[in-house]
Amino acid sequence: MSIRSHLCCINSSLSDLDTVNGTAGASRSPNSTAPTERRAALVSVGIPTFNRPEGLRRTLCCITQQSYKNLEIIVSDNSSTQPSVAQVAEEFSSRDKRVRIYHQPTNIGPTRNFRFVLEQATGEYFMWAADDDSWEPDFVERLVLLLEGDDSVGIAFCNFDARDRKGRRAGAYPDFLPLLRAYEGKPVAQRLAAYISQEEFFGKANLIYGLFRRSVLESAGGIRAWGLGWWGADMLIACGVLARAKLAVVPELLYHVGTEPLSSDRAENSGALKPFASRPRRIAEAIGRHTGYMYGYCRIVAHARGLSLGERVRLFVIIFRRLATFVLRDLTTA
């Protein structure tokens, strides 16, 4: 186990978990039904996982040790080829009744796996938890307070940084808190303009790992709105929620993004180009990918409520300027 895993698990013991959580959880196939008497959880945590046993252990350590206890924890193993993934999942499920395990019989791809855990959720609030990230113990508690304190808030988040597998801080992102503040609590036109204008490579996609009001996330289409193969789908999901509800932010550093390389399961929408494609083909693929991404923003703006005609036009101008920036970059770097 890595140093980072030990830090997450240091306060955990089997007796403590059994005392707090009672009887053991259960492993299910994706088509099985949950017990009819299972108490609905307030916060649902969806953990899509593939071939990262130690990352999954770290994630489950962090989530099961949250100070906010009223959780349902949904783990979907995307047909991992490493048996230790199932072993880790079953270890936690056997001692914590909040953990439910689903084993996909075949690999359904990362997008469907993210969608699957959302579809199993019953809580009023929902969050995705990646199997290479870590969280401070009061992450959920602090974010729930923001959502419960203001019905107009649809997503709560916090400041974050990037850490390697040993827990050392990496310099992958700038200070993201000022960027979050740019669209926190703002009217819909201002928060959409701020979000769409921000550079994609500064980490704004990580907003998808905030805590959502599940009804707002689903009204925005969840993952289904963008289907499979959309580059930037995570950012479009977050933007779709911002078009419907406000963002609230905890300024403290409560979330740590993992910097481990993408697994093959998570690389579906990574945007990597085929290394041996001809330059014209690489340019065409890059432009096509980014055009589709910006079209997603156009769809969100077109259907957003509470925008005047002038605000809608200004947002479309921002989108087309961003597309022009992408195209020029693609022409010079592809």
N, C-alpha and C positions, 0 to 999 in steps of 0.2 A: 504494500500500500504506500502511496506517495505521502510526503510530508503534509501536503494540502489535505489529503483524505484524513490523516490523523487529526489535523486541526479541526476538521468538521465533526469528527466522531469522538473526540476526546472525552466529552461529558456524557456519552451514551453508555448504557449497560442494558443487558437483557432484562434484568429485574425492573429497572426503571421503566422501560418501554411496556412491559407486561402490566405493571401497576397502573400506568396511565391509560393504556389502550385496550386492555382486556384481552379477549380471545383473538385467535389468529385470523389473518385475512385469507383469501382464497385465490387460487389460480384458475383462470377461465379461458376458454377459447373465445374468439371474437364473436361467435354466434350465440354464446350462452346468455342467459338472462340473469340480472342481479336479483337477489332475494327480495321479495315484495315487501318485507318488513324492514329493509335497511333504511336507517334514518338518513334523510337528505342532508348532505353536508352544505355548509354555507360557502366554503371556498373549495373549488375543484382545482387540482394541480395535475396537468397532463404532462407526462414524461415520455416522449417518443425516444426509443433507444435502438442502437444497432452496434454490435461488436465493440462496445466500450465498457467492459465490466468494472474497471476501477473508476471510470468517470461516473458510471451509474451508481456505484457505491457512494461516491462523494456526494452526488446529487441527493440520493435518498437519505444519507446522513443529515445533510443540511435541511431538507424539507421536513423530515420526521422530527427534527429538533426545533422547529419553529416555535416561538413563544405562543403563537396563535394555534390552538389545538384543534379547532373545529374544521378539519380538512377531510377531503376524500382525495386520495393520491392514485392516479390512474397511470399505470405503466404499460406501454405497448412495445413489446419486443418484436422488431421488424424482421423476424426470421433470421436472427443472428447465427452465424456459423461457429461462434465461440461458445461452447457449452457453459462457460463460467458466467455469461450474461444471465442465463436462466437461473443459475445457482445463486447469484447475488440477489436477483429479484425474489426468488423463493425464500431466501434467508430473511429478508425484510418483511415479506408478506406473512411468514409464519409467526412473527412476533408482534405485528402491528396490524390490527384489524382495519385500519384506514387505507392500507395499501391493497390495490386490486391489480392483478397481473393478467395481461392478455398476450398470448403468443400467436403471432400471425403465422399461418401455415406456409405462406410464401411471401417473399419480399414485395411489398406493395408500393415501395418508393417513399421518399420522405414526405412529400406533400400529402399523400393519402394517410400516412401515419400521423402527421400533425392533425389532420382532419378527424381521424378516428378518435383520438383522445378527447377532442372537443365534443364529439357526438356522444361520448359516454358520460359527459359531465352532467351533474344535477344541481350543482351549487349556484347560488345567486351570483357569485363572482368566480372568475376563471383566470388561470395563468398557465402558460407553457413554461416548462423547466427543461432546459437542454442538459444533455448528459455530459457536458464538459464545462459547466459553469458552477458557481458557488454563491451562497447568499448568507448574509448576516442573520442571526437568530430572530431578529425582530422585523425582518423584511415584510412578511405578510401582515403582521399586526399593524405596522405603521401605515401600510397602504390601505388596509381595510378601513382604518379610521378616516382617511381622506374620502373614500367612497361613501361611507355611511354619514359623513358630515355634510355632504352636498349632493343632492340628487341630480344636479346638472353635470356632474363629473362622470365620465364614462370609462376613463382609464387613469390609473394612478401609477406613478413610477418614481424613481429616485436617481440620485447621481450614481455613476458606475465607473469602473475602470477595467483594464484588461490584465489578466494574470496568466502566467504559464502554469504547467502542471505541478510545479513545486511551490506555487503560491506567490512567486515573485512578480512584482508589478512590471508590466510591459508598457512600452510607449506607443501602442498601436493607435490610440485615440487622443484628441486634445481634451481639455477640460470640457466635459459635455454639459455641465450644469447651465452655463449661460445659453447654450443652444436650446436646451429644454425650456428655459425661462422665456424664450422668444415666442413660444406659443402656449404657455401655461395660462389658463384662465381667460384667454383672449376671446373676443367675438369670432364667429366661425370664419369670416373672410380673412381676418388677421392670422388666425392659427393655420389656416390652409396655406396662405401665402408664405408664412415663415417656414412651414414644413416642406413644401414643394421646392422652395428656393435653396434649402440647405444641401450641401454636397453629400452625395450618397456614401462617400468613403470616410466620413467623419463619425459613423456609428449610429445614424438615426434609425437604422433597421432594428436596433436593439429595443426600440420602444415596444416591439411585439412581445417582449418578455416582461412587460408590465402586468399589472393586475387589472383585468377588465370587468366591467359590469356585463355579465354574460348576455343579457338581453340586448344590449347595445351592440356587442360584437356580432351576435347572430343576425341582428337587423341590418348590419353592414355587409352581410353575406358571408362572414367568417372567411374560410379559405375557399369555399365553393365559388365565390365570386370571380376568382382568378384562375381556377382550373389548374391544369398541370403545365409545367414548362414555362411559366411566366417568370422572366427575370425581374427581380424587384418586387415579387408578390408580397414579401413580408412588409415592405414599406407601403405598398398599396393597401394592405389590410389595416395598418396603423392609421393611414390617412383617411380611410373610409370611416373609422371610428371617430377621428377628429372632426369629420364633417357632420357628425351627429351629436357629439357631446364634448365637454371640456376635458382638458388634462389637468391633473393636480400632481405636484411634485414634492417629494421629501428631499431636502437639500443634502442630507447626509449620504455617505457612501455605504450603500447596503447591498450592492450587487456587483459581482465580479465575473466578467466575460472570459471564458476560456480561450486560449490561443492555440489549442491543439489543431493540427491539420485537419481539413475536412475528411471525414470518412467517405467511402464510396456511396454510402446511403444518403449522405447529406449534400452531395455534389450536384444533384439534379438541376438546380437553378443557380449554380455558382457563376454562370456566365463565361466559363472557360471556353476558349476557342480551340478548334482542332489544330494542333501544332503544325501539321504538314499541309494544311489547306493553302491554296494560292492566295496572294494578297487581295485580289478583287473579291474572292469569296469571303475572306476574313472581314473585309470592310462591309460587305453586304450583310453578313450575319450580325455584325456588331450594330450596324444602323437599324436592321430589322428588330433586333432585341430591344434597343433603346426606344425605338418608335413605338413598339408595343407597350413598353413601360409608361411612356408619356401619354399614350392613348388611355391607359388605365386612370391616370390623373384626370384626363378630360372627362371620362365617365363619372368620376366622383364629383367633379365640379358641376357637371350638367345636372346631376340629380340631387345635389346638396340643397337643403332647405334653408331659408333665412337669408339668402343672398339677393341683393339687388342686381338689376341688369348690368349696371356699371361695375359692380364688384365681380360679377361672373366674367365679364370681358377682361378685366384686369388680371384675373387668375389665368385665363386662357393665354394672355400675353406672356405671363411668367412661364407657363408650361412650354410654349413654343420657343421662348428664349433658351430655356433649359435644353430643349431638344436640339437647337442649333449648336449649343455648346458641346453636347454629346457627339453630334455628327462631325464637327470640326476635329474633336479629339480622336474620333474613330478614324478619320481620314489620315491623320498624321501618325497614329500609333499602332493601328491594326496590322 
